[in-house]
Amino acid sequence: MMRKLDPAKLFPIIFSLERVPSFVPEDALCDTFAPGLTIVFAVEEDIGGVFVTETNVKLLGLQRYELLLTALNNLRERLSKVERLGRGPTYLLKANGRDEACLLLLDQFWDGMAREVEGELLVAVPAQACLVFTGSRAKSGMVMLKAAIKALAGSGDSRLSDRIYVRRNGGWEEYGTDTVLL
């Protein structure tokens, strides 16, 4: 008999669609939320993580549609402190060193950040623990964002995206054709 999984330990993990690590099971439940990025759900147990699949989702006592909401509530609790580093117009966000990319999932957080930049909110997530943002009207900010993508791009399983994303209508889209190739 399989043991019950604790929904309080359910968290989202963001991976690149092009580079989902081999340790993630093929049947892991996932949701695409931005071009090239997907959310995978995992339960963090004391003995290691368990990825959520159609088979074990019942062990959480949740329906499929409840996964994202539960994972986001748990993420908000875990990310009690997020620091914004930099003097502008480009900023680096620092949380706990592993969930920075997941900040993209927190709509209310970005609603506040959008008011602090000039133009549309632009972000880059080159690695799991790296999220950089600026405003579209800040020319030097865009230069710095592209430089950050090149300098901070993760390698291996932590690498995420070389794209720049823009926040529009409560979601993330790829920003124009300004994709940086690494």
N, C-alpha and C positions, 0 to 999 in steps of 0.2 A: 504494500500500500504506500502511495506517495504521500509525503507530508505536506501540510497546508503551507502556502506561501503568505507572508505578511504584507498586505497592501501598503502599510506605512513605510515599507522599504523599497517601494516601486519608484524607479526614476527613469527619465528619458536619457538617451544617449544619442548624439548626432553623429552620423557618419556620412561620408561622401558616397553617393550612389555608384560612382565609378570604382571606389576602393573600399567596399565593405570588407573588413578584416575576416580572415579565414576562420577565426575562432567564433564568429557569429553564426549560429545554425541557419541553414537555408530556409527553414520554416519559421524563423523568428518573426513575430508580428511587427510590422513597420508601417509608417505613414510618411509619404513624401510631403514636405511642407514648403520647400523652396527649390528652384532649379538646381539640380545636382546634389541636394541634401535630403536625407531621410532620418526619421526618428525611429530608434529601436528601443524597446522597453526591456528593462532588466530589474530584477529583484536582488538587492545587495544583502546576501546572507553572511553570517559570520565565517562560514567556510568557503566563501567565494560567491560570485555572481551567477544568477540563473536568468537566461534570456527567456522572455515570455513568448510562448508559441500557442497555436490553436489547441494543442494537447494539454498544456499545463495552465492556461489562463483560468480554468475553472478552480484551480487550487488557490487562486487569489480571492475567490468569492466575488469577483467582479464580472460584469458583462464587457464585451469588447469595446463598446462605446464609452465605458467609464475609465479606460486605461489612461488616456491622455489627461483628463481632468485630475485624476488621482495622482499621476506622476508629476504634473505641474504644481499641485498643492504641496507635495513632498519637496519638490525642488525649491519652491519659495521659502519653505521652512529652513532648508539646508543653506540657502544663500542669504543669510540674514544680513550680511555686510558685503556690499559691492563698492569697490573704490574706482573712481574715475581719475586716471593719471594723465597728466599733460596740461599744457597751458592753452591749448587750442591753436588752430582750429581743428586739430586731430587729437583724438583721445584713445587711450588704451583702457579697457575695463579689466579689473582684477577682482576675482571672487575667491575661489578656493583652490585654484590651480588645476581643476579638472572639468568644471562645469561652465566655463566661460562661454563656450559655443551655445550651450543650452539657454543662455540669456535671450537668444533670438526668439524663444518660445513665449516669453513673458510680455504680452501686449501692453499692459499698463506701464511697465517699466519703460518701454520705447515711446509711449505717448508722452511721457515726461521728458525724455532725452530729445525728442524731435523739436521741442520748444527751445532747446538750447543751442541749435545749430542754424546756420544760414542756408536756406533752401531746403531741398529734400534731404532726409536722413539717409546717409550711405554707410554701409558696414562691410567689413572684410573679416572672414573667419578662416585664416590659413591653417589653423591647428585647433585641436580640442580646447586648449588652454589659452587661446589668443583670440580676442575680439577687439577690433579697432574701428572707430567711427569718425565721421566728419559730416559736413554739410555740402550739398552740391554746388553752392555758390562760392565756396572757399577754394579758389584755384590752388593755393599752396596746400590746402587740406587734401585735395585729390592727389597731388604729387606725393605727399607724405603717405597716403593710404596705399598707393601703388608700391612705394618703397617698402612699406611695412609688409606687404604681401610677399615680396621677394625675400626680405630679410628674415621674416618670422615663419615662413612656410614650414610646417612640420614635415617629418619624414615618416615613412612606415605607417603604422596604424593610427598615429595621432594626426596625420595630415588630413585636412578637410577640403578646402576649396581655394582656387586661385581667382574666383569670381568676385566682383563687387556687387553687392545687393542694395536695392533701394526699397524703402518702406513706403508702400502705397496701399490705400484702402484697407488698412489693418493687416497686411501681409507683406511678404518679401518677394521681390522680383529681381531678375538679373538687370543690372544697370547698363543700358545701351549696349554698345559693342566694346566697352572699355575693359574687357576681360584681359587680365594679365596672364600671359603664358609663362610658366616656370621652366 
